[in-house]
Amino acid sequence: VANENAADRPLWPATAPPAPNCPALSGAHQAEVAIIGAGFTGLSTALHLAERGVAVRVLDADGPGAGASGRNGGQVIAGLRHFPADLIAQYGAPRGMRLYRLGAGAADFTFDLIARLGIDCAANRRGWIQAADTQVGMEQARSRVAAWREFGAPVRMLERDEFRALVGSDAYLGGWIDERCGDINPYAYACGLARAVIAAGGSVHGGSRALAIRRVGGMWRVETQDGSLSAERVLIATNALTDTLWPRLARAFVAVWSFQIATAPLSEAQRAQILAQRAPVSDTRRVLRYFRLDQAGRLIVGGKGTAGKPATRASFALQLAMLARLYPSLADQPIEFHWGGQVAITPGRLPQLFALADGVFASFGCNGKGVAWCTAIGPALADLLTGTAQDDLPLAPEPLRTIPFHRLRRVYVAAANTWLRLRDRFDRGVGS
Ligand SMILES: Cc1cc2nc3c(=O)[nH]c(=O)nc-3n(C[C@H](O)[C@H](O)[C@H](O)COP(=O)(O)OP(=O)(O)OC[C@H]3O[C@@H](n4cnc5c(N)ncnc54)[C@H](O)[C@@H]3O)c2cc1C
């Protein structure tokens, strides 16, 4: 690494095709729908609107994939964190089941969309493994497999020997595999979606932070530094990077950093031992860890950040320790890339859809599992923004709900992490 102190050296843009040209908004424009945020949520919604002939423009403070969508682990995972019974208890039977079905089909939807649009994003569909390092985790895996099987999903348990053969690590007792899933280069995918929005007749503007939203002459006017966009309806899809654009919206979630490192490409001999099937892995811990290979054979390892934004390369101590624990033979493998991103954690860890005002909505909070979900929710958000009956939507738009005492979020996050780590340790029977 040229600069030992450089804290942000993300892998995905370095291995993606060039980003599309997304000029900043300049001058006064009109659209039927204005979308703020060019991550998977904003871009998938824009694509499905543009394909229906709706005039849509997307504004991003930076560019497509600048937020979590271009910085994540690229694991395309079906489903939400919740079991059908949890969702039915929360939302009632029809809506709870609609949500569950949307999640169940989210990975299929994403890979089908990538194929239909011909997006060059290193799509790899060899399943996704959830790994367990405790008996509690193995029991959760068994319940998960049983619940998915009732839906006919292609899932099965991996007991220790098979897990060991597929993953090549002794750090876990086993897990389960979901054949619907896989991985992608998420930045390349976000750029591909942006290109598809433009090809379908929409516009994507980078370098266009929305600074204010005002009601002017029966329309919503979104103002940026050099331009304005008047629209009948607005979707705010700014996720963990939500700023002060809409009063109190940033208080509806807590933003948590997650960091990743990527090694130099592994040799053929190493590749034969490590993640032989090339299925990405996340684990069942409360303080989640995840790892995978990229197309060139780099091993990418991610998990909770130390505290706040990564400041120097030393911020990645937890990820380096995790690499050594997962694969002791790789402890000295050179690290080529290291970066962080922010996840929006919501109460109940459920996605949120808010009706902020007449014609203004906000959708976010995939709680670290948003690649497939944020893509799959696009058509439903397009329905919402074109006035389809709200009863048919998988999520009902609700009034904005904020987290009480949000000012204390850093204290909460630190306390919650300590508490969740302790519970993970307790499950592993580690007394210290
Ligand atoms: C490190 C990390 C690893 C993850 N790993 C996975 C994984 O492997 N699998 C998985 O399924 N999920 C994963 N996730 C979660 C997933 O990345 C997110 O759920 C998803 O990308 C959210 O997409 P989004 O479109 O809602 O928001 P984002 O992608 O965050 O997009 C928000 C956009 O809004 C823009 N913005 C903010 N404010 C303004 C403004 N005022 N005006 C204009 N633009 C603005 C930002 O520039 C940004 O581009 C991970 C997340 C992180 C951070």
The ligand as a Tripos MOL2 file, in Angstrom:
@<TRIPOS>MOLECULE
LIG
   53    58     1     0     0
SMALL
NO_CHARGES

@<TRIPOS>ATOM
      1 C1        -19.5120   -2.0620    4.5140 C.3       1 LIG1
      2 C2        -20.8720   -2.5540    4.1180 C.ar      1 LIG1
      3 C3        -21.0370   -3.8870    3.7240 C.ar      1 LIG1
      4 C4        -22.2990   -4.3410    3.3210 C.ar      1 LIG1
      5 N1        -22.3850   -5.6040    2.8130 N.ar      1 LIG1
      6 C5        -23.5620   -6.0080    2.2700 C.ar      1 LIG1
      7 C6        -23.6230   -7.2550    1.5840 C.ar      1 LIG1
      8 O1        -22.6160   -7.9590    1.3930 O.2       1 LIG1
      9 N2        -24.8460   -7.6550    1.1250 N.ar      1 LIG1
     10 C7        -25.9620   -6.8870    1.2680 C.ar      1 LIG1
     11 O2        -27.0520   -7.2980    0.8490 O.2       1 LIG1
     12 N3        -25.9040   -5.6640    1.8510 N.ar      1 LIG1
     13 C8        -24.7350   -5.1980    2.3400 C.ar      1 LIG1
     14 N4        -24.6590   -3.9680    2.8950 N.ar      1 LIG1
     15 C9        -25.8760   -3.1090    2.9090 C.3       1 LIG1
     16 C10       -26.1450   -2.4670    1.5420 C.3       1 LIG1
     17 O3        -24.9550   -1.9670    0.9980 O.3       1 LIG1
     18 C11       -27.1630   -1.3280    1.7160 C.3       1 LIG1
     19 O4        -28.3240   -1.8280    2.3670 O.3       1 LIG1
     20 C12       -27.5920   -0.7110    0.3940 C.3       1 LIG1
     21 O5        -26.5020   -0.4770   -0.4550 O.3       1 LIG1
     22 C13       -28.3650    0.5880    0.6400 C.3       1 LIG1
     23 O6        -28.6250    1.1880   -0.6110 O.3       1 LIG1
     24 P1        -29.3710    2.5750   -0.6830 P.3       1 LIG1
     25 O7        -29.6000    2.8550   -2.1210 O.co2     1 LIG1
     26 O8        -30.5850    2.5490    0.1720 O.co2     1 LIG1
     27 O9        -28.3640    3.6380   -0.0390 O.3       1 LIG1
     28 P2        -26.8810    4.1060   -0.4460 P.3       1 LIG1
     29 O10       -26.2200    3.1670   -1.3720 O.co2     1 LIG1
     30 O11       -26.1580    4.4460    0.8120 O.co2     1 LIG1
     31 O12       -27.1370    5.4330   -1.2870 O.3       1 LIG1
     32 C14       -27.4450    6.6660   -0.7040 C.3       1 LIG1
     33 C15       -26.9680    7.7590   -1.6480 C.3       1 LIG1
     34 O13       -27.5320    9.0050   -1.2260 O.3       1 LIG1
     35 C16       -26.6060   10.0170   -1.5640 C.3       1 LIG1
     36 N5        -26.9700   11.2110   -0.7730 N.ar      1 LIG1
     37 C17       -26.9920   11.3780    0.5660 C.ar      1 LIG1
     38 N6        -27.4650   12.6110    0.8840 N.ar      1 LIG1
     39 C18       -27.7640   13.2190   -0.2890 C.ar      1 LIG1
     40 C19       -28.3020   14.4990   -0.6310 C.ar      1 LIG1
     41 N7        -28.6540   15.4200    0.2980 N.pl3     1 LIG1
     42 N8        -28.4720   14.8110   -1.9320 N.ar      1 LIG1
     43 C20       -28.1380   13.9260   -2.8980 C.ar      1 LIG1
     44 N9        -27.6210   12.6900   -2.6260 N.ar      1 LIG1
     45 C21       -27.4500   12.3520   -1.3400 C.ar      1 LIG1
     46 C22       -25.2540    9.4260   -1.2520 C.3       1 LIG1
     47 O14       -24.2170   10.0680   -1.9720 O.3       1 LIG1
     48 C23       -25.4520    7.9610   -1.6750 C.3       1 LIG1
     49 O15       -24.9680    7.7100   -2.9810 O.3       1 LIG1
     50 C24       -23.4270   -3.4710    3.3580 C.ar      1 LIG1
     51 C25       -23.2720   -2.1530    3.7680 C.ar      1 LIG1
     52 C26       -22.0090   -1.6830    4.1260 C.ar      1 LIG1
     53 C27       -21.8610   -0.2450    4.5190 C.3       1 LIG1
@<TRIPOS>BOND
     1     1     2 1
     2     2     3 ar
     3     2    52 ar
     4     3     4 ar
     5     4     5 ar
     6     4    50 ar
     7     5     6 ar
     8     6     7 ar
     9     6    13 1
    10     7     8 2
    11     7     9 ar
    12     9    10 ar
    13    10    11 2
    14    10    12 ar
    15    12    13 ar
    16    13    14 ar
    17    14    15 1
    18    14    50 ar
    19    15    16 1
    20    16    17 1
    21    16    18 1
    22    18    19 1
    23    18    20 1
    24    20    21 1
    25    20    22 1
    26    22    23 1
    27    23    24 1
    28    24    25 2
    29    24    26 1
    30    24    27 1
    31    27    28 1
    32    28    29 2
    33    28    30 1
    34    28    31 1
    35    31    32 1
    36    32    33 1
    37    33    34 1
    38    33    48 1
    39    34    35 1
    40    35    36 1
    41    35    46 1
    42    36    37 ar
    43    36    45 ar
    44    37    38 ar
    45    38    39 ar
    46    39    40 ar
    47    39    45 ar
    48    40    41 1
    49    40    42 ar
    50    42    43 ar
    51    43    44 ar
    52    44    45 ar
    53    46    47 1
    54    46    48 1
    55    48    49 1
    56    50    51 ar
    57    51    52 ar
    58    52    53 1
@<TRIPOS>SUBSTRUCTURE
     1 LIG1         1 GROUP 0 **** ****
